[in-house]
Amino acid sequence: QVQLVESGGGLVQDGGSLRLSCAASGIIFRNYNMNWYRQAPGKQRELVARITSSDRLRYADSVQGRFTISRDNAKNTVYQQMNSLKPEDTAVYYCNGRNDWSLNEYWGQGTQVTVSS
């Protein structure tokens, strides 16, 4: 059984901070590229941050400098620190894991982030 479970979402004010966590089980976590996606109602799901199995980082331009993705392989957990949050960051944030060799892909259930103006 594979599970990705997000936590840490909530309601914050414009300019506030939030830290998301995604705890993985049922996979060899260190072999997976881990990603954070988000989707607002009526909009396309977009990749916001990625940390690969070899710790290479990638960010969407819209969050560069404000969001930080990290991972702790000993805890099978990926994090996303979100600072200077804006109302346009409001979305459901999803944790995603991909293995390039097995082509396995898994998704969490999502956690709501709401930034008030």
N, CA, C and O atoms as a printed pandas DataFrame, in Angstrom:
     atom_number atom_name residue_name chain_id  residue_number  x_coord  y_coord  z_coord
0              1         N          GLN        A               1    0.834   -1.176    0.000
1              2        CA          GLN        A               1    0.000    0.000    0.000
2              3         C          GLN        A               1    0.884    1.246    0.000
3              4         O          GLN        A               1    1.789    1.387    0.823
4              5         N          VAL        A               2    0.603    2.135   -0.930
5              6        CA          VAL        A               2    1.326    3.387   -1.049
6              7         C          VAL        A               2    0.433    4.517   -0.565
7              8         O          VAL        A               2   -0.743    4.597   -0.920
8              9         N          GLN        A               3    1.005    5.378    0.242
9             10        CA          GLN        A               3    0.290    6.551    0.714
10            11         C          GLN        A               3    1.199    7.765    0.703
11            12         O          GLN        A               3    2.348    7.698    1.139
12            13         N          LEU        A               4    0.680    8.866    0.204
13            14        CA          LEU        A               4    1.276   10.178    0.373
14            15         C          LEU        A               4    0.247   11.027    1.103
15            16         O          LEU        A               4   -0.859   11.229    0.602
16            17         N          VAL        A               5    0.596   11.518    2.264
17            18        CA          VAL        A               5   -0.348   12.236    3.110
18            19         C          VAL        A               5    0.183   13.632    3.379
19            20         O          VAL        A               5    1.204   13.809    4.044
20            21         N          GLU        A               6   -0.530   14.627    2.848
21            22        CA          GLU        A               6   -0.151   16.019    3.051
22            23         C          GLU        A               6   -0.732   16.552    4.352
23            24         O          GLU        A               6   -1.773   16.092    4.820
24            25         N          SER        A               7   -0.047   17.519    4.922
25            26        CA          SER        A               7   -0.551   18.227    6.078
26            27         C          SER        A               7    0.052   19.624    6.093
27            28         O          SER        A               7    1.022   19.898    5.386
28            29         N          GLY        A               8   -0.519   20.494    6.893
29            30        CA          GLY        A               8    0.022   21.823    7.081
30            31         C          GLY        A               8   -0.716   22.933    6.368
31            32         O          GLY        A               8   -0.375   24.103    6.540
32            33         N          GLY        A               9   -1.715   22.602    5.576
33            34        CA          GLY        A               9   -2.497   23.627    4.919
34            35         C          GLY        A               9   -3.369   24.374    5.907
35            36         O          GLY        A               9   -3.533   23.959    7.054
36            37         N          GLY        A              10   -3.925   25.482    5.443
37            38        CA          GLY        A              10   -4.779   26.277    6.296
38            39         C          GLY        A              10   -5.004   27.651    5.734
39            40         O          GLY        A              10   -4.726   27.921    4.566
40            41         N          LEU        A              11   -5.516   28.522    6.587
41            42        CA          LEU        A              11   -5.834   29.899    6.230
42            43         C          LEU        A              11   -4.791   30.831    6.818
43            44         O          LEU        A              11   -4.542   30.814    8.024
44            45         N          VAL        A              12   -4.182   31.645    5.963
45            46        CA          VAL        A              12   -3.204   32.627    6.405
46            47         C          VAL        A              12   -3.494   33.961    5.744
47            48         O          VAL        A              12   -4.174   34.024    4.720
48            49         N          GLN        A              13   -2.977   35.023    6.334
49            50        CA          GLN        A              13   -3.129   36.346    5.761
50            51         C          GLN        A              13   -2.074   36.619    4.698
51            52         O          GLN        A              13   -1.012   35.996    4.672
52            53         N          ASP        A              14   -2.390   37.549    3.837
53            54        CA          ASP        A              14   -1.449   38.019    2.826
54            55         C          ASP        A              14   -0.110   38.345    3.493
55            56         O          ASP        A              14   -0.057   39.095    4.467
56            57         N          GLY        A              15    0.964   37.774    2.957
57            58        CA          GLY        A              15    2.288   37.980    3.514
58            59         C          GLY        A              15    2.706   36.959    4.548
59            60         O          GLY        A              15    3.847   36.980    5.012
60            61         N          GLY        A              16    1.815   36.076    4.915
61            62        CA          GLY        A              16    2.105   35.082    5.925
62            63         C          GLY        A              16    2.892   33.903    5.391
63            64         O          GLY        A              16    3.260   33.860    4.217
64            65         N          SER        A              17    3.141   32.948    6.270
65            66        CA          SER        A              17    3.936   31.773    5.944
66            67         C          SER        A              17    3.203   30.507    6.350
67            68         O          SER        A              17    2.356   30.507    7.243
68            69         N          LEU        A              18    3.554   29.438    5.669
69            70        CA          LEU        A              18    2.975   28.136    5.947
70            71         C          LEU        A              18    3.992   27.081    5.550
71            72         O          LEU        A              18    4.760   27.273    4.606
72            73         N          ARG        A              19    3.997   25.976    6.266
73            74        CA          ARG        A              19    4.897   24.868    5.959
74            75         C          ARG        A              19    4.077   23.611    5.714
75            76         O          ARG        A              19    3.373   23.133    6.604
76            77         N          LEU        A              20    4.174   23.085    4.509
77            78        CA          LEU        A              20    3.490   21.859    4.149
78            79         C          LEU        A              20    4.409   20.664    4.336
79            80         O          LEU        A              20    5.620   20.758    4.137
80            81         N          SER        A              21    3.824   19.554    4.719
81            82        CA          SER        A              21    4.552   18.300    4.837
82            83         C          SER        A              21    3.830   17.228    4.039
83            84         O          SER        A              21    2.609   17.264    3.887
84            85         N          CYS        A              22    4.591   16.284    3.538
85            86        CA          CYS        A              22    4.039   15.130    2.842
86            87         C          CYS        A              22    4.795   13.905    3.311
87            88         O          CYS        A              22    5.983   13.747    3.026
88            89         N          ALA        A              23    4.105   13.048    4.025
89            90        CA          ALA        A              23    4.693   11.826    4.550
90            91         C          ALA        A              23    4.366   10.669    3.618
91            92         O          ALA        A              23    3.199   10.414    3.319
92            93         N          ALA        A              24    5.394    9.975    3.165
93            94        CA          ALA        A              24    5.238    8.870    2.233
94            95         C          ALA        A              24    5.430    7.537    2.929
95            96         O          ALA        A              24    6.240    7.411    3.848
96            97         N          SER        A              25    4.681    6.553    2.485
97            98        CA          SER        A              25    4.852    5.194    2.953
98            99         C          SER        A              25    4.595    4.238    1.797
99           100         O          SER        A              25    3.868    4.566    0.860
100          101         N          GLY        A              26    5.189    3.065    1.869
101          102        CA          GLY        A              26    4.976    2.059    0.847
102          103         C          GLY        A              26    5.845    2.202   -0.392
103          104         O          GLY        A              26    5.663    1.462   -1.359
104          105         N          ILE        A              27    6.782    3.136   -0.384
105          106        CA          ILE        A              27    7.718    3.309   -1.488
106          107         C          ILE        A              27    9.132    3.415   -0.939
107          108         O          ILE        A              27    9.340    3.710    0.238
108          109         N          ILE        A              28   10.101    3.170   -1.816
109          110        CA          ILE        A              28   11.494    3.437   -1.452
110          111         C          ILE        A              28   11.708    4.920   -1.723
111          112         O          ILE        A              28   12.072    5.325   -2.827
112          113         N          PHE        A              29   11.477    5.701   -0.708
113          114        CA          PHE        A              29   11.343    7.140   -0.838
114          115         C          PHE        A              29   12.570    7.776   -1.494
115          116         O          PHE        A              29   12.420    8.661   -2.336
116          117         N          ARG        A              30   13.756    7.353   -1.135
117          118        CA          ARG        A              30   14.979    7.974   -1.637
118          119         C          ARG        A              30   15.139    7.845   -3.148
119          120         O          ARG        A              30   15.914    8.587   -3.751
120          121         N          ASN        A              31   14.413    6.909   -3.768
121          122        CA          ASN        A              31   14.500    6.702   -5.207
122          123         C          ASN        A              31   13.490    7.522   -5.997
123          124         O          ASN        A              31   13.447    7.427   -7.224
124          125         N          TYR        A              32   12.687    8.314   -5.325
125          126        CA          TYR        A              32   11.610    9.054   -5.973
126          127         C          TYR        A              32   11.912   10.536   -6.077
127          128         O          TYR        A              32   12.413   11.160   -5.142
128          129         N          ASN        A              33   11.593   11.081   -7.238
129          130        CA          ASN        A              33   11.500   12.529   -7.371
130          131         C          ASN        A              33   10.202   12.969   -6.700
131          132         O          ASN        A              33    9.142   12.391   -6.941
132          133         N          MET        A              34   10.294   13.980   -5.871
133          134        CA          MET        A              34    9.130   14.459   -5.137
134          135         C          MET        A              34    8.758   15.856   -5.614
135          136         O          MET        A              34    9.619   16.710   -5.827
136          137         N          ASN        A              35    7.469   16.065   -5.775
137          138        CA          ASN        A              35    6.966   17.298   -6.365
138          139         C          ASN        A              35    5.806   17.845   -5.549
139          140         O          ASN        A              35    5.071   17.101   -4.900
140          141         N          TRP        A              36    5.661   19.163   -5.596
141          142        CA          TRP        A              36    4.458   19.821   -5.126
142          143         C          TRP        A              36    3.754   20.456   -6.319
143          144         O          TRP        A              36    4.350   21.232   -7.066
144          145         N          TYR        A              37    2.495   20.120   -6.483
145          146        CA          TYR        A              37    1.623   20.738   -7.470
146          147         C          TYR        A              37    0.545   21.530   -6.744
147          148         O          TYR        A              37    0.310   21.335   -5.552
148          149         N          ARG        A              38   -0.098   22.415   -7.471
149          150        CA          ARG        A              38   -1.259   23.095   -6.921
150          151         C          ARG        A              38   -2.299   23.298   -8.007
151          152         O          ARG        A              38   -1.985   23.356   -9.196
152          153         N          GLN        A              39   -3.537   23.404   -7.571
153          154        CA          GLN        A              39   -4.633   23.637   -8.493
154          155         C          GLN        A              39   -5.681   24.501   -7.821
155          156         O          GLN        A              39   -6.219   24.154   -6.769
156          157         N          ALA        A              40   -5.959   25.627   -8.446
157          158        CA          ALA        A              40   -7.037   26.499   -8.015
158          159         C          ALA        A              40   -8.283   26.174   -8.829
159          160         O          ALA        A              40   -8.168   25.692   -9.956
160          161         N          PRO        A              41   -9.469   26.426   -8.285
161          162        CA          PRO        A              41  -10.696   26.147   -9.031
162          163         C          PRO        A              41  -10.710   26.839  -10.390
163          164         O          PRO        A              41  -10.442   28.036  -10.488
164          165         N          GLY        A              42  -11.020   26.084  -11.429
165          166        CA          GLY        A              42  -11.086   26.629  -12.768
166          167         C          GLY        A              42   -9.750   26.821  -13.447
167          168         O          GLY        A              42   -9.697   27.329  -14.567
168          169         N          LYS        A              43   -8.670   26.427  -12.795
169          170        CA          LYS        A              43   -7.344   26.591  -13.370
170          171         C          LYS        A              43   -6.654   25.243  -13.554
171          172         O          LYS        A              43   -7.048   24.240  -12.960
172          173         N          GLN        A              44   -5.624   25.241  -14.383
173          174        CA          GLN        A              44   -4.832   24.046  -14.623
174          175         C          GLN        A              44   -3.986   23.713  -13.406
175          176         O          GLN        A              44   -3.533   24.600  -12.682
176          177         N          ARG        A              45   -3.783   22.432  -13.195
177          178        CA          ARG        A              45   -2.838   22.018  -12.175
178          179         C          ARG        A              45   -1.421   22.355  -12.640
179          180         O          ARG        A              45   -1.055   22.089  -13.785
180          181         N          GLU        A              46   -0.643   22.933  -11.758
181          182        CA          GLU        A              46    0.698   23.352  -12.125
182          183         C          GLU        A              46    1.727   22.834  -11.138
183          184         O          GLU        A              46    1.466   22.708   -9.942
184          185         N          LEU        A              47    2.901   22.538  -11.671
185          186        CA          LEU        A              47    4.033   22.165  -10.839
186          187         C          LEU        A              47    4.606   23.418  -10.197
187          188         O          LEU        A              47    4.915   24.388  -10.889
188          189         N          VAL        A              48    4.747   23.403   -8.884
189          190        CA          VAL        A              48    5.313   24.551   -8.196
190          191         C          VAL        A              48    6.729   24.303   -7.701
191          192         O          VAL        A              48    7.518   25.244   -7.611
192          193         N          ALA        A              49    7.068   23.068   -7.379
193          194        CA          ALA        A              49    8.409   22.777   -6.884
194          195         C          ALA        A              49    8.724   21.301   -7.053
195          196         O          ALA        A              49    7.837   20.449   -7.001
196          197         N          ARG        A              50   10.000   21.015   -7.254
197          198        CA          ARG        A              50   10.458   19.637   -7.398
198          199         C          ARG        A              50   11.795   19.470   -6.701
199          200         O          ARG        A              50   12.659   20.343   -6.775
200          201         N          ILE        A              51   11.958   18.352   -6.029
201          202        CA          ILE        A              51   13.258   17.935   -5.540
202          203         C          ILE        A              51   13.456   16.495   -5.993
203          204         O          ILE        A              51   12.657   15.618   -5.664
204          205         N          THR        A              52   14.526   16.255   -6.751
205          206        CA          THR        A              52   14.756   14.941   -7.310
206          207         C          THR        A              52   15.388   14.021   -6.286
207          208         O          THR        A              52   15.733   14.434   -5.179
208          209         N          SER        A              53   15.532   12.760   -6.679
209          210        CA          SER        A              53   16.178   11.782   -5.819
210          211         C          SER        A              53   17.632   12.131   -5.538
211          212         O          SER        A              53   18.197   11.683   -4.540
212          213         N          SER        A              54   18.243   12.930   -6.410
213          214        CA          SER        A              54   19.613   13.388   -6.217
214          215         C          SER        A              54   19.682   14.833   -5.720
215          216         O          SER        A              54   20.726   15.479   -5.808
216          217         N          ASP        A              55   18.561   15.329   -5.198
217          218        CA          ASP        A              55   18.482   16.625   -4.529
218          219         C          ASP        A              55   18.634   17.820   -5.464
219          220         O          ASP        A              55   19.045   18.896   -5.031
220          221         N          ARG        A              56   18.311   17.641   -6.722
221          222        CA          ARG        A              56   18.233   18.789   -7.619
222          223         C          ARG        A              56   16.886   19.470   -7.463
223          224         O          ARG        A              56   15.866   18.810   -7.265
224          225         N          LEU        A              57   16.886   20.790   -7.551
225          226        CA          LEU        A              57   15.710   21.599   -7.254
226          227         C          LEU        A              57   15.182   22.310   -8.489
227          228         O          LEU        A              57   15.936   22.670   -9.394
228          229         N          ARG        A              58   13.888   22.499   -8.504
229          230        CA          ARG        A              58   13.234   23.235   -9.571
230          231         C          ARG        A              58   12.019   23.941   -8.991
231          232         O          ARG        A              58   11.277   23.360   -8.199
232          233         N          TYR        A              59   11.815   25.200   -9.386
233          234        CA          TYR        A              59   10.676   25.978   -8.918
234          235         C          TYR        A              59    9.976   26.649  -10.079
235          236         O          TYR        A              59   10.600   27.025  -11.071
236          237         N          ALA        A              60    8.677   26.791   -9.940
237          238        CA          ALA        A              60    7.944   27.635  -10.866
238          239         C          ALA        A              60    8.374   29.082  -10.679
239          240         O          ALA        A              60    8.687   29.507   -9.567
240          241         N          ASP        A              61    8.386   29.831  -11.765
241          242        CA          ASP        A              61    8.783   31.231  -11.689
242          243         C          ASP        A              61    7.944   32.013  -10.682
243          244         O          ASP        A              61    8.444   32.926  -10.025
244          245         N          SER        A              62    6.684   31.657  -10.565
245          246        CA          SER        A              62    5.776   32.398   -9.708
246          247         C          SER        A              62    6.073   32.245   -8.222
247          248         O          SER        A              62    5.626   33.060   -7.415
248          249         N          VAL        A              63    6.822   31.212   -7.854
249          250        CA          VAL        A              63    7.127   30.975   -6.444
250          251         C          VAL        A              63    8.610   31.076   -6.136
251          252         O          VAL        A              63    9.007   30.991   -4.974
252          253         N          GLN        A              64    9.427   31.255   -7.150
253          254        CA          GLN        A              64   10.878   31.350   -6.967
254          255         C          GLN        A              64   11.213   32.437   -5.949
255          256         O          GLN        A              64   10.741   33.569   -6.055
256          257         N          GLY        A              65   12.019   32.082   -4.979
257          258        CA          GLY        A              65   12.423   33.023   -3.948
258          259         C          GLY        A              65   11.500   33.083   -2.765
259          260         O          GLY        A              65   11.863   33.648   -1.733
260          261         N          ARG        A              66   10.312   32.517   -2.876
261          262        CA          ARG        A              66    9.347   32.519   -1.782
262          263         C          ARG        A              66    9.118   31.134   -1.194
263          264         O          ARG        A              66    8.888   30.995    0.008
264          265         N          PHE        A              67    9.180   30.115   -2.037
265          266        CA          PHE        A              67    8.943   28.739   -1.608
266          267         C          PHE        A              67   10.257   27.982   -1.577
267          268         O          PHE        A              67   11.151   28.236   -2.384
268          269         N          THR        A              68   10.367   27.055   -0.647
269          270        CA          THR        A              68   11.530   26.192   -0.550
270          271         C          THR        A              68   11.085   24.756   -0.352
271          272         O          THR        A              68   10.378   24.445    0.607
272          273         N          ILE        A              69   11.497   23.886   -1.253
273          274        CA          ILE        A              69   11.208   22.470   -1.118
274          275         C          ILE        A              69   12.429   21.775   -0.515
275          276         O          ILE        A              69   13.569   22.119   -0.825
276          277         N          SER        A              70   12.178   20.809    0.336
277          278        CA          SER        A              70   13.251   20.039    0.945
278          279         C          SER        A              70   12.746   18.633    1.231
279          280         O          SER        A              70   11.543   18.373    1.191
280          281         N          ARG        A              71   13.670   17.737    1.518
281          282        CA          ARG        A              71   13.276   16.373    1.838
282          283         C          ARG        A              71   14.145   15.816    2.943
283          284         O          ARG        A              71   15.302   16.205    3.105
284          285         N          ASP        A              72   13.574   14.908    3.692
285          286        CA          ASP        A              72   14.285   14.194    4.730
286          287         C          ASP        A              72   14.058   12.715    4.454
287          288         O          ASP        A              72   13.016   12.158    4.798
288          289         N          ASN        A              73   15.043   12.090    3.831
289          290        CA          ASN        A              73   14.881   10.690    3.441
290          291         C          ASN        A              73   14.756    9.764    4.647
291          292         O          ASN        A              73   14.109    8.720    4.564
292          293         N          ALA        A              74   15.365   10.138    5.754
293          294        CA          ALA        A              74   15.266    9.322    6.960
294          295         C          ALA        A              74   13.843    9.304    7.505
295          296         O          ALA        A              74   13.444    8.352    8.174
296          297         N          LYS        A              75   13.078   10.356    7.218
297          298        CA          LYS        A              75   11.701   10.448    7.675
298          299         C          LYS        A              75   10.688   10.183    6.571
299          300         O          LYS        A              75    9.481   10.247    6.807
300          301         N          ASN        A              76   11.166    9.888    5.372
301          302        CA          ASN        A              76   10.272    9.667    4.225
302          303         C          ASN        A              76    9.300   10.827    4.037
303          304         O          ASN        A              76    8.112   10.624    3.789
304          305         N          THR        A              77    9.816   12.031    4.159
305          306        CA          THR        A              77    8.967   13.212    4.138
306          307         C          THR        A              77    9.562   14.296    3.253
307          308         O          THR        A              77   10.768   14.540    3.268
308          309         N          VAL        A              78    8.695   14.942    2.483
309          310        CA          VAL        A              78    9.074   16.111    1.707
310          311         C          VAL        A              78    8.315   17.305    2.267
311          312         O          VAL        A              78    7.162   17.182    2.679
312          313         N          TYR        A              79    8.969   18.458    2.278
313          314        CA          TYR        A              79    8.402   19.664    2.850
314          315         C          TYR        A              79    8.336   20.772    1.803
315          316         O          TYR        A              79    9.051   20.750    0.801
316          317         N          GLN        A              80    7.477   21.721    2.056
317          318        CA          GLN        A              80    7.453   22.943    1.272
318          319         C          GLN        A              80    7.210   24.108    2.221
319          320         O          GLN        A              80    6.116   24.271    2.762
320          321         N          GLN        A              81    8.241   24.908    2.411
321          322        CA          GLN        A              81    8.117   26.140    3.176
322          323         C          GLN        A              81    7.643   27.239    2.237
323          324         O          GLN        A              81    8.255   27.477    1.196
324          325         N          MET        A              82    6.572   27.898    2.597
325          326        CA          MET        A              82    5.971   28.936    1.767
326          327         C          MET        A              82    5.958   30.240    2.547
327          328         O          MET        A              82    5.282   30.358    3.569
328          329         N          ASN        A              83    6.705   31.208    2.060
329          330        CA          ASN        A              83    6.795   32.513    2.690
330          331         C          ASN        A              83    6.219   33.581    1.774
331          332         O          ASN        A              83    6.037   33.362    0.576
332          333         N          SER        A              84    5.938   34.733    2.355
333          334        CA          SER        A              84    5.396   35.868    1.599
334          335         C          SER        A              84    4.216   35.441    0.742
335          336         O          SER        A              84    4.145   35.768   -0.443
336          337         N          LEU        A              85    3.306   34.721    1.339
337          338        CA          LEU        A              85    2.173   34.183    0.596
338          339         C          LEU        A              85    1.272   35.294    0.079
339          340         O          LEU        A              85    1.077   36.320    0.731
340          341         N          LYS        A              86    0.735   35.062   -1.097
341          342        CA          LYS        A              86   -0.143   35.996   -1.779
342          343         C          LYS        A              86   -1.498   35.343   -2.007
343          344         O          LYS        A              86   -1.592   34.116   -2.046
344          345         N          PRO        A              87   -2.551   36.146   -2.159
345          346        CA          PRO        A              87   -3.861   35.550   -2.454
346          347         C          PRO        A              87   -3.844   34.635   -3.674
347          348         O          PRO        A              87   -4.582   33.650   -3.707
348          349         N          GLU        A              88   -3.027   34.936   -4.670
349          350        CA          GLU        A              88   -2.952   34.101   -5.850
350          351         C          GLU        A              88   -2.298   32.746   -5.602
351          352         O          GLU        A              88   -2.304   31.889   -6.486
352          353         N          ASP        A              89   -1.734   32.541   -4.416
353          354        CA          ASP        A              89   -1.232   31.231   -4.032
354          355         C          ASP        A              89   -2.337   30.308   -3.530
355          356         O          ASP        A              89   -2.098   29.122   -3.304
356          357         N          THR        A              90   -3.527   30.836   -3.355
357          358        CA          THR        A              90   -4.642   30.037   -2.868
358          359         C          THR        A              90   -4.933   28.893   -3.835
359          360         O          THR        A              90   -5.169   29.120   -5.022
360          361         N          ALA        A              91   -4.915   27.672   -3.326
361          362        CA          ALA        A              91   -5.107   26.490   -4.157
362          363         C          ALA        A              91   -5.107   25.260   -3.260
363          364         O          ALA        A              91   -4.800   25.337   -2.071
364          365         N          VAL        A              92   -5.453   24.140   -3.849
365          366        CA          VAL        A              92   -5.205   22.854   -3.222
366          367         C          VAL        A              92   -3.813   22.410   -3.643
367          368         O          VAL        A              92   -3.497   22.373   -4.833
368          369         N          TYR        A              93   -2.996   22.078   -2.678
369          370        CA          TYR        A              93   -1.623   21.671   -2.932
370          371         C          TYR        A              93   -1.516   20.155   -2.809
371          372         O          TYR        A              93   -1.966   19.558   -1.831
372          373         N          TYR        A              94   -0.907   19.550   -3.828
373          374        CA          TYR        A              94   -0.803   18.101   -3.915
374          375         C          TYR        A              94    0.650   17.654   -3.889
375          376         O          TYR        A              94    1.504   18.236   -4.558
376          377         N          CYS        A              95    0.912   16.642   -3.130
377          378        CA          CYS        A              95    2.200   15.973   -3.116
378          379         C          CYS        A              95    2.207   14.877   -4.175
379          380         O          CYS        A              95    1.228   14.148   -4.331
380          381         N          ASN        A              96    3.311   14.767   -4.895
381          382        CA          ASN        A              96    3.446   13.801   -5.970
382          383         C          ASN        A              96    4.827   13.164   -5.911
383          384         O          ASN        A              96    5.822   13.839   -5.651
384          385         N          GLY        A              97    4.878   11.864   -6.155
385          386        CA          GLY        A              97    6.141   11.157   -6.238
386          387         C          GLY        A              97    6.235   10.364   -7.525
387          388         O          GLY        A              97    5.276    9.708   -7.929
388          389         N          ARG        A              98    7.400   10.425   -8.173
389          390        CA          ARG        A              98    7.629    9.703   -9.425
390          391         C          ARG        A              98    8.962    8.983   -9.389
391          392         O          ARG        A              98    9.964    9.508   -8.902
392          393         N          ASN        A              99    8.950    7.768   -9.915
393          394        CA          ASN        A              99   10.159    6.983  -10.085
394          395         C          ASN        A              99   10.391    6.807  -11.577
395          396         O          ASN        A              99    9.552    6.238  -12.275
396          397         N          ASP        A             100   11.521    7.290  -12.066
397          398        CA          ASP        A             100   11.780    7.312  -13.502
398          399         C          ASP        A             100   12.042    5.929  -14.087
399          400         O          ASP        A             100   11.842    5.728  -15.285
400          401         N          TRP        A             101   12.479    4.981  -13.281
401          402        CA          TRP        A             101   12.809    3.650  -13.787
402          403         C          TRP        A             101   11.593    2.731  -13.810
403          404         O          TRP        A             101   11.369    2.023  -14.792
404          405         N          SER        A             102   10.824    2.738  -12.758
405          406        CA          SER        A             102    9.619    1.916  -12.717
406          407         C          SER        A             102    8.414    2.594  -13.343
407          408         O          SER        A             102    7.410    1.939  -13.624
408          409         N          LEU        A             103    8.500    3.895  -13.562
409          410        CA          LEU        A             103    7.405    4.727  -14.070
410          411         C          LEU        A             103    6.231    4.800  -13.103
411          412         O          LEU        A             103    5.130    5.187  -13.494
412          413         N          ASN        A             104    6.451    4.437  -11.863
413          414        CA          ASN        A             104    5.410    4.576  -10.860
414          415         C          ASN        A             104    5.197    6.042  -10.518
415          416         O          ASN        A             104    6.142    6.830  -10.480
416          417         N          GLU        A             105    3.963    6.386  -10.273
417          418        CA          GLU        A             105    3.603    7.740   -9.876
418          419         C          GLU        A             105    2.478    7.673   -8.855
419          420         O          GLU        A             105    1.531    6.903   -9.010
420          421         N          TYR        A             106    2.589    8.481   -7.815
421          422        CA          TYR        A             106    1.600    8.495   -6.748
422          423         C          TYR        A             106    1.270    9.923   -6.360
423          424         O          TYR        A             106    2.092   10.833   -6.471
424          425         N          TRP        A             107    0.033   10.088   -5.898
425          426        CA          TRP        A             107   -0.481   11.402   -5.519
426          427         C          TRP        A             107   -1.065   11.367   -4.124
427          428         O          TRP        A             107   -1.663   10.375   -3.708
428          429         N          GLY        A             108   -0.885   12.460   -3.410
429          430        CA          GLY        A             108   -1.585   12.650   -2.163
430          431         C          GLY        A             108   -2.988   13.177   -2.400
431          432         O          GLY        A             108   -3.380   13.449   -3.535
432          433         N          GLN        A             109   -3.730   13.317   -1.327
433          434        CA          GLN        A             109   -5.130   13.731   -1.420
434          435         C          GLN        A             109   -5.297   15.239   -1.539
435          436         O          GLN        A             109   -6.375   15.717   -1.890
436          437         N          GLY        A             110   -4.259   15.978   -1.255
437          438        CA          GLY        A             110   -4.298   17.421   -1.339
438          439         C          GLY        A             110   -4.574   18.081   -0.003
439          440         O          GLY        A             110   -5.235   17.512    0.865
440          441         N          THR        A             111   -4.060   19.281    0.148
441          442        CA          THR        A             111   -4.325   20.089    1.327
442          443         C          THR        A             111   -4.608   21.524    0.883
443          444         O          THR        A             111   -3.898   22.078    0.043
444          445         N          GLN        A             112   -5.641   22.110    1.451
445          446        CA          GLN        A             112   -6.089   23.435    1.042
446          447         C          GLN        A             112   -5.234   24.518    1.677
447          448         O          GLN        A             112   -4.998   24.517    2.885
448          449         N          VAL        A             113   -4.774   25.441    0.844
449          450        CA          VAL        A             113   -4.089   26.641    1.304
450          451         C          VAL        A             113   -4.910   27.838    0.846
451          452         O          VAL        A             113   -5.168   28.003   -0.346
452          453         N          THR        A             114   -5.315   28.666    1.791
453          454        CA          THR        A             114   -6.085   29.856    1.485
454          455         C          THR        A             114   -5.366   31.069    2.051
455          456         O          THR        A             114   -5.042   31.113    3.237
456          457         N          VAL        A             115   -5.120   32.054    1.195
457          458        CA          VAL        A             115   -4.438   33.278    1.589
458          459         C          VAL        A             115   -5.420   34.425    1.435
459          460         O          VAL        A             115   -5.865   34.728    0.328
460          461         N          SER        A             116   -5.752   35.056    2.536
461          462        CA          SER        A             116   -6.718   36.148    2.520
462          463         C          SER        A             116   -6.041   37.458    2.158
463          464         O          SER        A             116   -4.879   37.681    2.500
464          465         N          SER        A             117   -6.761   38.313    1.472
465          466        CA          SER        A             117   -6.225   39.591    1.035
466          467         C          SER        A             117   -6.418   40.673    2.085
467          468         O          SER        A             117   -6.019   41.818    1.872
